[in-house]
Amino acid sequence: MKISFLRICAVWRRFRRGALRHHADHAQYVPQIESLVRRADPNASWHVRANWMIDLADWLRHEPKVSLLARDEWRRLKHYRLRFLLDWLDAHRDARQTVQATLRKTLREATGHELFSSTGMPRESAFFTELSERLVKLILPKPLGQHDLSTLFTVMFPDVSDAEWLLELDDRTMMRLWKLCGDDGIAHGYRQQIDEAMLYLVQMVVSVGISPAFRQRLEPRMQLLATPFMSLRRELEHYLITNTRDQGALRSVRMLIAVCQAQTDRIYAHLDEFGTSVGLVYHLERMRAQLNRIGRLLDLRNAPYAEEGSGQIQSVLVDLITAHHHRSSVRDLIRRSFSLLARKIVERTAYHGEHYIARDGKEYKRMLKAAMLGGLVIGFTWLFKFGIDRARFAEFFEGFFLSVNYAIGFLLISAIGGVLAARQPVITAAALAEKMGALDTIEGLCGLLSQMAALLRSQAAAVLGNVLTVAMVVSGLSVAALFLMDAPLMHPIDAHTTLHSLSIIGWTPLFAAVTGLLLWLASLFAGFADNWFALRRLKESLSNHRRLVHAMGANRAERFANWLERNVSGIAGNLALAVLLGMMPAVAHFFGLPVDVRHVALSAATLTATVGSLGWMVLLTSEFWLAFAGLLAVGLLNVGVAFVCALLLALRARDVPRRVRRVVYRSFLRRVTLTPLIFVLPVGADARKAAEVVAADSQEISDESKQRDDDEPPVYPRLK
């Protein structure tokens, strides 16, 4: 109680100080300004003057961490500070001359090439190099370079909220700032630096636009000099060399910028259809950012000297602040570079997932039969696993042989048309997310709920078929071992140890969740393999490979290429899952982590073997029922973790709004309470209750669609 009371007192003191802080600032404005002005020295070194400008910006943008004022109020208070500073300088001519001389000398000596061409732009030539650079910058701050306006600008405006504050400054305040900081000589120097920055940016655009990886994805093919990127460089150089306000040349440059942006859109469409590359997406994002920056710099270069040009200055400065903030974000780089790849993986996974959804009784029976075939193979796969465990190999070789055993079993299941339990959630979740893109009507929501019911029925059939068949196979193997070897498969001591390891009171739930994560990672690898196959155009390569055609014939080579295109995802996913399940315990034990895998089918086989070794009387013990509860938890966690991970990725890749997700979740829970049997067995649902659920939730979607989407970031308008 004493500690809680002291914490409450401390929070109350911070609350009161934060609430009254702005009143104290009002009272202390004059001594604070006088202290800052006394430090202004036009004869000081560059770093001294730069640090003084940083302190001045910190005073203007200072905002206490605890306050009763809203964010909009604080922005207005910062505007008041700036106007108060300008009024105070107008009233004190000597101080104004000193501050003006310091600011103008600093800006005259500073070079702005980096500011206009590189601030907020991806600089490195490859994705992973850029990623490593951003990670390093999170730890090691960039030094304030000599005469470098770029680093000075980013230090003066370190937060993205500074863009909002700067954007709301009125034109009169902007003109007063310019008269304090600049003159015609500084404006002329920065115009030259803007021209140099645009030439540098257009050269970077051309280097990517004429690259083979870019031109091979554009139709129709054209000569190198006829590409819009080369034309953009020629027109921009002509426009800058003339040094006149040639509106015709300016319109030509703007038109070519739009054409180049349209070419990047065509590249995106090609990648979306034929496979995507993270490196190429990174280059495309960088090119689009550079083209946008060239357009902003053109606006700034052609802005008039008078008060009408302040809007363009604000627009460029806001763009620099926001671009720098996003460039320093590692998360934003990964999201933008992997978004297209994630969507491609999700689309391919959704295509395969349509085959694993039981919508009616016929498909339910077919799924159950396929699961029983899979359980038959898993039973013998578990037998070989048991033999490998009994052989007591070194951990690496044990993991290697287990991976080979799993790979053979999983590939055999796919070859005979079987199903492995808990693998389908990562495939069907993508198909489910695809339905969430069309929830504008009652029919769309009804179709989504039916899809969710069919999906859960499929998982129930897959798990049930695998577990029942595995139990029968392992029971038969246990009886055969008793007749042939006159001994059970497991020693009683080992059987009791195994039952304890499967108990729900222990590490089994955690291991089951880890296994669900491995199932999801295997699906990612399958999607990567499918995308890689399409990106490298291996179907065309194999169909026309000279030696392959000579050995198999043209028709067989083409059929082989088509078969491989259809099955490369499944083969890669099975191999990846086998390696993950086999090698993950060995790798974890190498690092001292006692991690193991718990797959529902393999765990059911192990539990059945312990019952066959200890006898039927073990069914009357609490040890067995704790292990049986652990098996139920393994099944739920395998399916649940894999499904949740896959569904979150699919929703993120398809940009499904949060409001839609919330409505779908609530509608799903209501339907579970009204018609629970349709999520387990292929029975008809109550049409009236289902219609009520769908109608209510569709109305909720239409009502919430009028509100602003929480996922959309704020957009800063481009000022004219």
Secondary structure, 3 states (H helix, E strand, C coil): CHHHHHHHHHHHHHHHHHHHHHHHHHHCHHHHHHHHHHHCCCCCCHHHHHHHHHHHHHHHHCCCCCCCCCHHHHHHHHHHHHHHHHHHHHHCHHHHHHHHHHHHHHHHHCECHHHHHCCCCCCCCCHHHHHHHHHHHHHCCCCCCCCEHHHHHHHHCCCCHHHHHHHCCCHHHHHHHHHHHCCHHHHHHHHHHHHHHHHHHHHHHHHHHCCHHHHCCCCCCCCHHHCHHHHHHHHHHHHHHHCCCCHHHHHHHHHHHHHHHHHHHHHHHHHHHHCCCHHHHHHHHHHHHHHHHHHHHHHHHCCCCCHHHHHHHHHHHHHHHHHHHHHCCHHHHHHHHHHHHHHHHHHHHHHHHHHHCCCCHHHHHHHHHHHHHHHHHHHHHHHHHHHHHHHCCCHHHHHHHHHHHHHHHHHHHHHCCCCCCCCCHHHHHHHHHHHCCCCCCHHHHHHHHHHHHHHHHHHHHHHHHHHHHHHHHHHHHHHHHHHHHCCCCCCHHHHHHHHHHHCCCCCHHHHHHHHHHHHHHHHHHHHHHHHHHHHCCHHHHHHCCHHHHHHHCHHHHHHHHHHHHHHHHHHHHHHHHHHHHHHHHHHHHHCCCCCCCCCHHHHHHHHHHHHHHHCHHHHHCHHHHHHHHHHHHHHHHHHHHHHHHHHHHHHHHHCCCHHHHHHHHHHHHHHHHHCHHHHCCCCCCCHHHHHHHHHHHHHHHHHHCCCCCCCCCCCCCCCC
